[in-house]
Amino acid sequence: MINLLKKTLSLLLCLTFLLTALAGCKDDVAVDESSSAESVVSESGDESSKAESLYLGAEIGTPEFKTLISAGKVYKTSEAPSAQYPDIYNAELTDGKKGAAESGDYNASAYAGYHGNTVMSVTVDLGKVYENMYSFSVGYLATNSAGVRIPTSIRVMASNDGKKFEKLGNMEIPEFVEDTRQEATFVSEKYVNARYIRFAISKNGWFFADEVEIFADIDASGDVDVYTETVMKDYETLGTVDFAGGNTPDESLPLALISTGCKYTLSRNTLDSFKDNGSILTDGKITGLLESGEWVGFDDSGDVSIVVDLGEKRDDLSFFRIPCFTNFVTGTKLPTSVTYAVSDDGESFTDIGRIFGVSTRAYSYDYPLSLAKCASGRYVRFTLKLAETDKLLIEEAAVYARSANVAGNSLFPKVVFDSKETPWESVSSKKQNLLNGLKQQIFIPADTSSVGSNISSHDVNVLTDGRFASVNDIHNGQFYKFFSTAAPIEFYFDLGTQGALSSFTMELTHLVSWGIAAPNSFTVYLSNDANEWYLAGEGDIKPNSDNEIVKAELKLNKSIKARYICFRVMTSNWFGCSEIEAYGTTSVSGAKTPEEAGLINRKDASLGYLAPDEDILSGIKDLCLIYHGYNRDNFDADDFIPYVHILTRTATTRTLCSTASSSSSPAPSPPD
């Protein structure tokens, strides 16, 4: 009996040891439960296995280059992300877009969220065998909120066939720092030569990833320069378009997006990952954000042509735009040019303008064409000439006309003022914020299709509640938030009666890592009848860093007597304002009206714009408007090429505009 107990105990110990060993093996080997055909050749990662590795080459020493080779590459995950926190186009993990360095926001668009206590694999297909790989990283959100956890371990593996993977090593996971973006890293002692790289991520709860990166010791410089050179060559070859046009657009009418819902044809097929459903390019949704899901993609097979059928002939076509996306890191490039043409029958087209690619830095560029004289036709053709590129992305083929029949928008009701006067409760010469507690009205002098979603309501009460933002987070309820690809926004206030105004302030968010940029300035207009408006001045907005809440001020050299106030800013992508103030006194004694003070009427053509004149311009005949957005003080020569092309003939310099008879302002409204 004793012998039987000893044998039983011995057997139990053996089983316990075996189960423990198997559990350890399972934790190290099982990286993709969804693909049983794939296996791991070597998982131990010890020195002997490294020496016999199929994928390790020479010892590295000191790498000369650290080139990102995984950007834009295709990958597969063993688990699908949550529908609440999706991976848009299944491309976010290699799109080069990372979360903010200091934030616990798991709703940020850069992150895809995965849930469960499992080992999840991300397998990147580099498209070919790359040599000299040596550095690998996985970016993720580090926070303890809402059940989010950092990974417990991450293993890196390599393969040439995508089936049998060999372990390269374990990634180093940094010490946890609350509400930050962190990176797990692995640096190989020897060069890795493989096509597929797999990251096996052990997670314990919610895991939010923004990027997986693979670096190699190869030289890949010169892409941007090549693109710019190609644009210049195309400019020299194609030249500009001379279009006379017909009627002059009625600038008193708003621009209406008339191509919404129109049928269109494409010259070639779209990418499966950015597939066209037959309506995306004329659905009227223009955000400039890749996360919108509104993009149609093409490969590098050749130029792309889009023909939009407006349904009837129109003679008031005056503005055109086709937002394209660029990210050199992922091989997504802008067209070198877009040529616009019109037709009555869809067969014979007349070119009306050409816009050349100008920026290799912006993520979205509209190729805007604003005509001085209207074009006419039923069909509008957009011809996009491509440089060497992996893919082209287009969000909308937009056609505009000046029209009085612009549909209203519930987000921004028509601005209406009550002429009834409300006297001050007390009249005083004490300077105070006269806007405290007042409601604003908001006007956007542009077609609302350029306005994004998830913006603040027009009647939100944060702008004049006397509370300034405590944290630089546009989504925390302390900011009025607004998004547009490039549109002015105006805030109107009615004091109820006249006050003597002397200074104005705005507090704004500036957080570059989140794509939020404070405008370069704000403009203030004053009125006493809500009809005649006068320019009070412009306040400079100058952030000192890429992450701050900035307060800007405009001081007047004399008090102005006015009842109505308008604050105007030019937005570019996200805009956030936490407080607007107007300081003055309820006593208007000694103050002058805008007319008496000599302020310029807003409707006056003498606001500083001069008609082209050879004497003023020293012989220069052709001009184009350069859109400055929030970056007007930081231009260099490269920013103007190929907007402006300079030819030197003997002692004479001629400046040629890259679009004849057109303005290059991307906003569908007159410049400020």
Secondary structure, DSSP 8 states (H G I E B T S, - for coil): -HHHHHHHHHHHHHHHHHHHHHHHHHHHH---TT-TT-EEEE----HHHHHT-SSEEEE-SS-S--EE--TT-EEEESS---TTS--GGG-GGGSS----SS---TTSTT-EEEEESSEEEEEEEEEEEEEEEEEEEEEEEE--GGGB---SEEEEEEESSSSEEEEEEE-B-----TTEEEEEEEEEEEEEEEEEEEEEEE-SEEEEEEEEEEEES-----HHHHHHHHHHHHHHHH-------SS---TTS-EEE--TT-EEEESS---GGG---SSGGGS------GGGS--EEE-SSS-EEEEEEEEEEEEEEEEEE--EE-BGGGTB---SEEEEEEESSSSS-EEEEEEE---SS-SEE---EEEEEEEEEEEEEEEEE--S-SBEEE---EEEEE-S-----TTS------------SS---S-EETTTT---EEE-SS-GGGB-SS---TT-S-TTSS---SSS-TTSSSSEEEEEEEEEEEEEEEEEEEEEEEEEEEEEEEEGGGTB---SEEEEEEESSSSS-EEEEEEE---SSSEEEEEEEEEEEEEEEEEEEEEEEEEEEEEEEEEEEEEEES--TT-B-TTTTT--BTT-TTSS-----TTTTTT---------TT-TT---HHHHTTTEEEEEETTEEEEEESSTTEE---SSS---
